[in-house]
Amino acid sequence: MSLFRLSQQEQITALAPGAHDLQIIHSLHGLDGFLVESDQLGANVRDAFGICAWPESPP
């Protein structure tokens, strides 16, 4: 469950000027998924800001 149903979130994204594509975090943890699914959240944030991923290990 979330503050808005998925269909409403899609509508908000479609109508918001300059909005990025809707990104959905898939998790078994419900509303707390964004706290646990750091890989998915990080990828979405990097994509939204055009940031490259951190290397797996320092060079």
PDB file of N, CA, C and O in Angstrom:
ATOM      1  N   MET A   1       0.846  -1.183   0.000  1.00  0.00           N
ATOM      2  CA  MET A   1       0.000   0.000   0.000  1.00  0.00           C
ATOM      3  C   MET A   1       0.889   1.244   0.000  1.00  0.00           C
ATOM      4  O   MET A   1       1.991   1.233   0.550  1.00  0.00           O
ATOM      5  N   SER A   2       0.411   2.283  -0.605  1.00  0.00           N
ATOM      6  CA  SER A   2       1.152   3.534  -0.639  1.00  0.00           C
ATOM      7  C   SER A   2       0.180   4.700  -0.502  1.00  0.00           C
ATOM      8  O   SER A   2      -1.034   4.508  -0.427  1.00  0.00           O
ATOM      9  N   LEU A   3       0.719   5.889  -0.471  1.00  0.00           N
ATOM     10  CA  LEU A   3      -0.095   7.087  -0.336  1.00  0.00           C
ATOM     11  C   LEU A   3      -1.061   7.222  -1.506  1.00  0.00           C
ATOM     12  O   LEU A   3      -2.211   7.622  -1.329  1.00  0.00           O
ATOM     13  N   PHE A   4      -0.585   6.886  -2.706  1.00  0.00           N
ATOM     14  CA  PHE A   4      -1.420   6.922  -3.906  1.00  0.00           C
ATOM     15  C   PHE A   4      -1.379   5.552  -4.565  1.00  0.00           C
ATOM     16  O   PHE A   4      -0.348   4.879  -4.540  1.00  0.00           O
ATOM     17  N   ARG A   5      -2.480   5.143  -5.148  1.00  0.00           N
ATOM     18  CA  ARG A   5      -2.509   3.898  -5.915  1.00  0.00           C
ATOM     19  C   ARG A   5      -1.584   4.047  -7.110  1.00  0.00           C
ATOM     20  O   ARG A   5      -1.295   5.157  -7.558  1.00  0.00           O
ATOM     21  N   LEU A   6      -1.121   2.899  -7.623  1.00  0.00           N
ATOM     22  CA  LEU A   6      -0.198   2.920  -8.757  1.00  0.00           C
ATOM     23  C   LEU A   6      -0.788   3.687  -9.936  1.00  0.00           C
ATOM     24  O   LEU A   6      -0.086   4.464 -10.582  1.00  0.00           O
ATOM     25  N   SER A   7      -2.062   3.475 -10.219  1.00  0.00           N
ATOM     26  CA  SER A   7      -2.688   4.184 -11.340  1.00  0.00           C
ATOM     27  C   SER A   7      -2.668   5.700 -11.121  1.00  0.00           C
ATOM     28  O   SER A   7      -2.510   6.463 -12.074  1.00  0.00           O
ATOM     29  N   GLN A   8      -2.826   6.134  -9.871  1.00  0.00           N
ATOM     30  CA  GLN A   8      -2.771   7.560  -9.567  1.00  0.00           C
ATOM     31  C   GLN A   8      -1.345   8.088  -9.697  1.00  0.00           C
ATOM     32  O   GLN A   8      -1.130   9.202 -10.174  1.00  0.00           O
ATOM     33  N   GLN A   9      -0.373   7.282  -9.272  1.00  0.00           N
ATOM     34  CA  GLN A   9       1.026   7.689  -9.408  1.00  0.00           C
ATOM     35  C   GLN A   9       1.405   7.827 -10.881  1.00  0.00           C
ATOM     36  O   GLN A   9       2.134   8.744 -11.257  1.00  0.00           O
ATOM     37  N   GLU A  10       0.906   6.910 -11.711  1.00  0.00           N
ATOM     38  CA  GLU A  10       1.158   6.993 -13.148  1.00  0.00           C
ATOM     39  C   GLU A  10       0.540   8.263 -13.730  1.00  0.00           C
ATOM     40  O   GLU A  10       1.141   8.920 -14.579  1.00  0.00           O
ATOM     41  N   GLN A  11      -0.655   8.602 -13.271  1.00  0.00           N
ATOM     42  CA  GLN A  11      -1.329   9.805 -13.759  1.00  0.00           C
ATOM     43  C   GLN A  11      -0.583  11.064 -13.321  1.00  0.00           C
ATOM     44  O   GLN A  11      -0.406  11.990 -14.112  1.00  0.00           O
ATOM     45  N   ILE A  12      -0.152  11.099 -12.081  1.00  0.00           N
ATOM     46  CA  ILE A  12       0.606  12.258 -11.582  1.00  0.00           C
ATOM     47  C   ILE A  12       1.879  12.430 -12.398  1.00  0.00           C
ATOM     48  O   ILE A  12       2.212  13.542 -12.808  1.00  0.00           O
ATOM     49  N   THR A  13       2.591  11.332 -12.635  1.00  0.00           N
ATOM     50  CA  THR A  13       3.832  11.384 -13.411  1.00  0.00           C
ATOM     51  C   THR A  13       3.569  11.880 -14.827  1.00  0.00           C
ATOM     52  O   THR A  13       4.330  12.687 -15.362  1.00  0.00           O
ATOM     53  N   ALA A  14       2.492  11.394 -15.429  1.00  0.00           N
ATOM     54  CA  ALA A  14       2.172  11.787 -16.807  1.00  0.00           C
ATOM     55  C   ALA A  14       1.819  13.265 -16.902  1.00  0.00           C
ATOM     56  O   ALA A  14       2.093  13.901 -17.919  1.00  0.00           O
ATOM     57  N   LEU A  15       1.216  13.817 -15.858  1.00  0.00           N
ATOM     58  CA  LEU A  15       0.749  15.198 -15.903  1.00  0.00           C
ATOM     59  C   LEU A  15       1.750  16.213 -15.340  1.00  0.00           C
ATOM     60  O   LEU A  15       1.602  17.414 -15.564  1.00  0.00           O
ATOM     61  N   ALA A  16       2.755  15.745 -14.622  1.00  0.00           N
ATOM     62  CA  ALA A  16       3.717  16.656 -13.997  1.00  0.00           C
ATOM     63  C   ALA A  16       4.723  17.141 -15.039  1.00  0.00           C
ATOM     64  O   ALA A  16       5.408  16.330 -15.663  1.00  0.00           O
ATOM     65  N   PRO A  17       4.816  18.452 -15.231  1.00  0.00           N
ATOM     66  CA  PRO A  17       5.763  18.980 -16.216  1.00  0.00           C
ATOM     67  C   PRO A  17       7.200  18.610 -15.865  1.00  0.00           C
ATOM     68  O   PRO A  17       7.639  18.824 -14.735  1.00  0.00           O
ATOM     69  N   GLY A  18       7.926  18.062 -16.820  1.00  0.00           N
ATOM     70  CA  GLY A  18       9.328  17.730 -16.615  1.00  0.00           C
ATOM     71  C   GLY A  18       9.582  16.500 -15.762  1.00  0.00           C
ATOM     72  O   GLY A  18      10.729  16.233 -15.402  1.00  0.00           O
ATOM     73  N   ALA A  19       8.551  15.750 -15.432  1.00  0.00           N
ATOM     74  CA  ALA A  19       8.732  14.578 -14.584  1.00  0.00           C
ATOM     75  C   ALA A  19       9.460  13.477 -15.336  1.00  0.00           C
ATOM     76  O   ALA A  19       9.273  13.298 -16.540  1.00  0.00           O
ATOM     77  N   HIS A  20      10.288  12.745 -14.612  1.00  0.00           N
ATOM     78  CA  HIS A  20      10.947  11.568 -15.179  1.00  0.00           C
ATOM     79  C   HIS A  20       9.920  10.444 -15.249  1.00  0.00           C
ATOM     80  O   HIS A  20       8.824  10.558 -14.699  1.00  0.00           O
ATOM     81  N   ASP A  21      10.276   9.373 -15.920  1.00  0.00           N
ATOM     82  CA  ASP A  21       9.404   8.201 -15.952  1.00  0.00           C
ATOM     83  C   ASP A  21       9.201   7.684 -14.532  1.00  0.00           C
ATOM     84  O   ASP A  21      10.096   7.787 -13.693  1.00  0.00           O
ATOM     85  N   LEU A  22       8.036   7.136 -14.271  1.00  0.00           N
ATOM     86  CA  LEU A  22       7.734   6.554 -12.973  1.00  0.00           C
ATOM     87  C   LEU A  22       8.640   5.356 -12.732  1.00  0.00           C
ATOM     88  O   LEU A  22       8.731   4.460 -13.572  1.00  0.00           O
ATOM     89  N   GLN A  23       9.298   5.342 -11.605  1.00  0.00           N
ATOM     90  CA  GLN A  23      10.175   4.243 -11.225  1.00  0.00           C
ATOM     91  C   GLN A  23       9.519   3.479 -10.081  1.00  0.00           C
ATOM     92  O   GLN A  23       9.133   4.075  -9.076  1.00  0.00           O
ATOM     93  N   ILE A  24       9.392   2.181 -10.227  1.00  0.00           N
ATOM     94  CA  ILE A  24       8.740   1.361  -9.218  1.00  0.00           C
ATOM     95  C   ILE A  24       9.783   0.481  -8.551  1.00  0.00           C
ATOM     96  O   ILE A  24      10.554  -0.201  -9.226  1.00  0.00           O
ATOM     97  N   ILE A  25       9.805   0.499  -7.226  1.00  0.00           N
ATOM     98  CA  ILE A  25      10.705  -0.353  -6.461  1.00  0.00           C
ATOM     99  C   ILE A  25       9.922  -1.590  -6.054  1.00  0.00           C
ATOM    100  O   ILE A  25       8.907  -1.500  -5.365  1.00  0.00           O
ATOM    101  N   HIS A  26      10.406  -2.740  -6.489  1.00  0.00           N
ATOM    102  CA  HIS A  26       9.748  -4.003  -6.177  1.00  0.00           C
ATOM    103  C   HIS A  26      10.361  -4.562  -4.893  1.00  0.00           C
ATOM    104  O   HIS A  26      11.578  -4.715  -4.791  1.00  0.00           O
ATOM    105  N   SER A  27       9.501  -4.867  -3.914  1.00  0.00           N
ATOM    106  CA  SER A  27       9.996  -5.337  -2.631  1.00  0.00           C
ATOM    107  C   SER A  27       8.925  -6.135  -1.907  1.00  0.00           C
ATOM    108  O   SER A  27       7.729  -5.903  -2.084  1.00  0.00           O
ATOM    109  N   LEU A  28       9.367  -7.060  -1.105  1.00  0.00           N
ATOM    110  CA  LEU A  28       8.457  -7.808  -0.240  1.00  0.00           C
ATOM    111  C   LEU A  28       8.182  -7.048   1.062  1.00  0.00           C
ATOM    112  O   LEU A  28       7.434  -7.525   1.915  1.00  0.00           O
ATOM    113  N   HIS A  29       8.787  -5.873   1.212  1.00  0.00           N
ATOM    114  CA  HIS A  29       8.697  -5.114   2.452  1.00  0.00           C
ATOM    115  C   HIS A  29       7.673  -3.980   2.406  1.00  0.00           C
ATOM    116  O   HIS A  29       7.668  -3.118   3.285  1.00  0.00           O
ATOM    117  N   GLY A  30       6.821  -3.973   1.410  1.00  0.00           N
ATOM    118  CA  GLY A  30       5.746  -2.980   1.329  1.00  0.00           C
ATOM    119  C   GLY A  30       6.257  -1.560   1.294  1.00  0.00           C
ATOM    120  O   GLY A  30       7.184  -1.239   0.550  1.00  0.00           O
ATOM    121  N   LEU A  31       5.647  -0.707   2.104  1.00  0.00           N
ATOM    122  CA  LEU A  31       6.004   0.717   2.114  1.00  0.00           C
ATOM    123  C   LEU A  31       7.448   0.968   2.517  1.00  0.00           C
ATOM    124  O   LEU A  31       8.028   1.991   2.152  1.00  0.00           O
ATOM    125  N   ASP A  32       8.030   0.038   3.269  1.00  0.00           N
ATOM    126  CA  ASP A  32       9.413   0.210   3.709  1.00  0.00           C
ATOM    127  C   ASP A  32      10.421  -0.286   2.681  1.00  0.00           C
ATOM    128  O   ASP A  32      11.625  -0.280   2.938  1.00  0.00           O
ATOM    129  N   GLY A  33       9.939  -0.713   1.525  1.00  0.00           N
ATOM    130  CA  GLY A  33      10.826  -1.251   0.506  1.00  0.00           C
ATOM    131  C   GLY A  33      11.946  -0.308   0.136  1.00  0.00           C
ATOM    132  O   GLY A  33      13.071  -0.754  -0.092  1.00  0.00           O
ATOM    133  N   PHE A  34      11.672   0.990   0.068  1.00  0.00           N
ATOM    134  CA  PHE A  34      12.718   1.946  -0.316  1.00  0.00           C
ATOM    135  C   PHE A  34      13.832   2.006   0.728  1.00  0.00           C
ATOM    136  O   PHE A  34      14.948   2.425   0.417  1.00  0.00           O
ATOM    137  N   LEU A  35      13.539   1.591   1.963  1.00  0.00           N
ATOM    138  CA  LEU A  35      14.564   1.573   3.006  1.00  0.00           C
ATOM    139  C   LEU A  35      15.462   0.345   2.893  1.00  0.00           C
ATOM    140  O   LEU A  35      16.618   0.373   3.315  1.00  0.00           O
ATOM    141  N   VAL A  36      14.928  -0.723   2.326  1.00  0.00           N
ATOM    142  CA  VAL A  36      15.630  -1.999   2.273  1.00  0.00           C
ATOM    143  C   VAL A  36      16.264  -2.245   0.900  1.00  0.00           C
ATOM    144  O   VAL A  36      17.342  -2.831   0.808  1.00  0.00           O
ATOM    145  N   GLU A  37      15.608  -1.808  -0.140  1.00  0.00           N
ATOM    146  CA  GLU A  37      16.059  -2.073  -1.508  1.00  0.00           C
ATOM    147  C   GLU A  37      16.983  -0.965  -1.995  1.00  0.00           C
ATOM    148  O   GLU A  37      16.668  -0.247  -2.944  1.00  0.00           O
ATOM    149  N   SER A  38      18.126  -0.837  -1.330  1.00  0.00           N
ATOM    150  CA  SER A  38      19.034   0.278  -1.626  1.00  0.00           C
ATOM    151  C   SER A  38      19.599   0.211  -3.045  1.00  0.00           C
ATOM    152  O   SER A  38      19.862   1.251  -3.650  1.00  0.00           O
ATOM    153  N   ASP A  39      19.789  -0.993  -3.584  1.00  0.00           N
ATOM    154  CA  ASP A  39      20.299  -1.094  -4.956  1.00  0.00           C
ATOM    155  C   ASP A  39      19.316  -0.497  -5.952  1.00  0.00           C
ATOM    156  O   ASP A  39      19.706   0.250  -6.849  1.00  0.00           O
ATOM    157  N   GLN A  40      18.030  -0.831  -5.790  1.00  0.00           N
ATOM    158  CA  GLN A  40      17.014  -0.296  -6.697  1.00  0.00           C
ATOM    159  C   GLN A  40      16.873   1.213  -6.513  1.00  0.00           C
ATOM    160  O   GLN A  40      16.817   1.956  -7.493  1.00  0.00           O
ATOM    161  N   LEU A  41      16.818   1.662  -5.273  1.00  0.00           N
ATOM    162  CA  LEU A  41      16.663   3.092  -5.009  1.00  0.00           C
ATOM    163  C   LEU A  41      17.858   3.871  -5.535  1.00  0.00           C
ATOM    164  O   LEU A  41      17.696   4.917  -6.164  1.00  0.00           O
ATOM    165  N   GLY A  42      19.057   3.360  -5.277  1.00  0.00           N
ATOM    166  CA  GLY A  42      20.266   4.032  -5.743  1.00  0.00           C
ATOM    167  C   GLY A  42      20.305   4.159  -7.255  1.00  0.00           C
ATOM    168  O   GLY A  42      20.676   5.203  -7.790  1.00  0.00           O
ATOM    169  N   ALA A  43      19.920   3.089  -7.940  1.00  0.00           N
ATOM    170  CA  ALA A  43      19.890   3.120  -9.406  1.00  0.00           C
ATOM    171  C   ALA A  43      18.897   4.168  -9.898  1.00  0.00           C
ATOM    172  O   ALA A  43      19.179   4.884 -10.859  1.00  0.00           O
ATOM    173  N   ASN A  44      17.738   4.264  -9.249  1.00  0.00           N
ATOM    174  CA  ASN A  44      16.732   5.244  -9.649  1.00  0.00           C
ATOM    175  C   ASN A  44      17.218   6.666  -9.402  1.00  0.00           C
ATOM    176  O   ASN A  44      16.993   7.552 -10.226  1.00  0.00           O
ATOM    177  N   VAL A  45      17.875   6.883  -8.284  1.00  0.00           N
ATOM    178  CA  VAL A  45      18.378   8.228  -7.963  1.00  0.00           C
ATOM    179  C   VAL A  45      19.486   8.616  -8.941  1.00  0.00           C
ATOM    180  O   VAL A  45      19.500   9.732  -9.460  1.00  0.00           O
ATOM    181  N   ARG A  46      20.417   7.686  -9.190  1.00  0.00           N
ATOM    182  CA  ARG A  46      21.497   7.978 -10.151  1.00  0.00           C
ATOM    183  C   ARG A  46      20.927   8.281 -11.529  1.00  0.00           C
ATOM    184  O   ARG A  46      21.399   9.190 -12.211  1.00  0.00           O
ATOM    185  N   ASP A  47      19.920   7.528 -11.938  1.00  0.00           N
ATOM    186  CA  ASP A  47      19.291   7.751 -13.242  1.00  0.00           C
ATOM    187  C   ASP A  47      18.628   9.124 -13.288  1.00  0.00           C
ATOM    188  O   ASP A  47      18.759   9.851 -14.273  1.00  0.00           O
ATOM    189  N   ALA A  48      17.919   9.472 -12.224  1.00  0.00           N
ATOM    190  CA  ALA A  48      17.201  10.749 -12.191  1.00  0.00           C
ATOM    191  C   ALA A  48      18.161  11.940 -12.251  1.00  0.00           C
ATOM    192  O   ALA A  48      17.844  12.966 -12.852  1.00  0.00           O
ATOM    193  N   PHE A  49      19.319  11.802 -11.634  1.00  0.00           N
ATOM    194  CA  PHE A  49      20.276  12.905 -11.606  1.00  0.00           C
ATOM    195  C   PHE A  49      21.389  12.762 -12.636  1.00  0.00           C
ATOM    196  O   PHE A  49      22.279  13.608 -12.710  1.00  0.00           O
ATOM    197  N   GLY A  50      21.344  11.689 -13.435  1.00  0.00           N
ATOM    198  CA  GLY A  50      22.357  11.485 -14.461  1.00  0.00           C
ATOM    199  C   GLY A  50      23.729  11.219 -13.893  1.00  0.00           C
ATOM    200  O   GLY A  50      24.737  11.637 -14.462  1.00  0.00           O
ATOM    201  N   ILE A  51      23.771  10.526 -12.776  1.00  0.00           N
ATOM    202  CA  ILE A  51      25.036  10.242 -12.097  1.00  0.00           C
ATOM    203  C   ILE A  51      25.487   8.830 -12.462  1.00  0.00           C
ATOM    204  O   ILE A  51      24.667   7.914 -12.538  1.00  0.00           O
ATOM    205  N   CYS A  52      26.772   8.654 -12.685  1.00  0.00           N
ATOM    206  CA  CYS A  52      27.307   7.322 -12.969  1.00  0.00           C
ATOM    207  C   CYS A  52      27.331   6.500 -11.683  1.00  0.00           C
ATOM    208  O   CYS A  52      27.449   7.047 -10.587  1.00  0.00           O
ATOM    209  N   ALA A  53      27.220   5.196 -11.830  1.00  0.00           N
ATOM    210  CA  ALA A  53      27.283   4.293 -10.682  1.00  0.00           C
ATOM    211  C   ALA A  53      28.688   4.304 -10.105  1.00  0.00           C
ATOM    212  O   ALA A  53      29.664   4.508 -10.827  1.00  0.00           O
ATOM    213  N   TRP A  54      28.785   4.083  -8.799  1.00  0.00           N
ATOM    214  CA  TRP A  54      30.089   3.965  -8.152  1.00  0.00           C
ATOM    215  C   TRP A  54      30.725   2.670  -8.595  1.00  0.00           C
ATOM    216  O   TRP A  54      30.022   1.680  -8.799  1.00  0.00           O
ATOM    217  N   PRO A  55      32.031   2.646  -8.750  1.00  0.00           N
ATOM    218  CA  PRO A  55      32.698   1.385  -9.099  1.00  0.00           C
ATOM    219  C   PRO A  55      32.546   0.381  -7.952  1.00  0.00           C
ATOM    220  O   PRO A  55      32.389   0.761  -6.792  1.00  0.00           O
ATOM    221  N   GLU A  56      32.595  -0.883  -8.297  1.00  0.00           N
ATOM    222  CA  GLU A  56      32.450  -1.944  -7.284  1.00  0.00           C
ATOM    223  C   GLU A  56      33.562  -1.865  -6.250  1.00  0.00           C
ATOM    224  O   GLU A  56      33.318  -2.055  -5.058  1.00  0.00           O
ATOM    225  N   SER A  57      34.767  -1.590  -6.692  1.00  0.00           N
ATOM    226  CA  SER A  57      35.886  -1.452  -5.771  1.00  0.00           C
ATOM    227  C   SER A  57      36.761  -0.292  -6.238  1.00  0.00           C
ATOM    228  O   SER A  57      36.823   0.010  -7.430  1.00  0.00           O
ATOM    229  N   PRO A  58      37.430   0.349  -5.296  1.00  0.00           N
ATOM    230  CA  PRO A  58      38.274   1.486  -5.688  1.00  0.00           C
ATOM    231  C   PRO A  58      39.377   1.039  -6.644  1.00  0.00           C
ATOM    232  O   PRO A  58      39.888  -0.075  -6.520  1.00  0.00           O
ATOM    233  N   PRO A  59      39.749   1.893  -7.596  1.00  0.00           N
ATOM    234  CA  PRO A  59      40.812   1.541  -8.563  1.00  0.00           C
ATOM    235  C   PRO A  59      42.160   1.456  -7.893  1.00  0.00           C
ATOM    236  O   PRO A  59      43.160   1.172  -8.552  1.00  0.00           O
TER     237      PRO A  59
END
